[in-house]
Amino acid sequence: GLRSRAAFKLLQLDEKFGLLKRGQRIVDLGAAPGGWTQVAVDKSKSDQGGTGQVVGLDLLEMEPVPGATTFQMDFTTDEAPARLKSLLNGPADIVMSDMAANTTGHTQTDHLRIMGLAEMAYQFATEVLAPGGHFICKLFQGGAERELLARMKQDFASVRHAKPAASRQDSSETYLVAMGFRGATPPQA
Ligand code: SAM
């Protein structure tokens, strides 16, 4: 069975946008307890083994998901993106982040922390995604900052907000789904 209710959110996003395919290389940020990881393995790996790879991390310890490689680390450390990159055996087709920082109760602080995680996940995605790849990210309070959204619209063919039915109606959680990565932009001169 699926380990988390969150798994249904990814299934519903996939139903709506057609994101997950056999043979994909997928990065799962904020993976514990592993519902999205299970869905990613199920959709990307074939029974005959072969291609497809799922790599994930979380602050918390998690039970291993067969077919995926997960480890316990804070994504905001320098070490975490480097470790993920070293585990990937090629460019990623999907980078997905369901990361949510613990709330402090201080609205502004919470908002900054959540946006910080989204921006770091996005930066990482632009470094590892293959052209045509997708980025999926949890957001709160109505969506991404205008600046981040503008950057995404340049970097991806389409950028959409979506709230899957499995996401509680009374929560301000939404997801950003950016599809069709245009490829890494060279650093500005
Ligand atoms: N997608 C998961 C599933 O289907 O089982 C549920 C993810 S849960 C909503 C959010 C996760 O983000 C938590 O497990 C939390 O520990 C993790 N998280 C929050 N901040 C993080 C960070 N800085 N680095 C890594 N994981 C983080």
Boltz pocket constraint, residues with backbone or C-beta under 6 A from the ligand:
constraints:
  - pocket:
      binder: B
      contacts: [[A, 3], [A, 4], [A, 6], [A, 7], [A, 29], [A, 30], [A, 31], [A, 32], [A, 33], [A, 34], [A, 35], [A, 36], [A, 37], [A, 57], [A, 58], [A, 59], [A, 60], [A, 73], [A, 74], [A, 75], [A, 76], [A, 98], [A, 99], [A, 100], [A, 101], [A, 102]]
      max_distance: 6.0
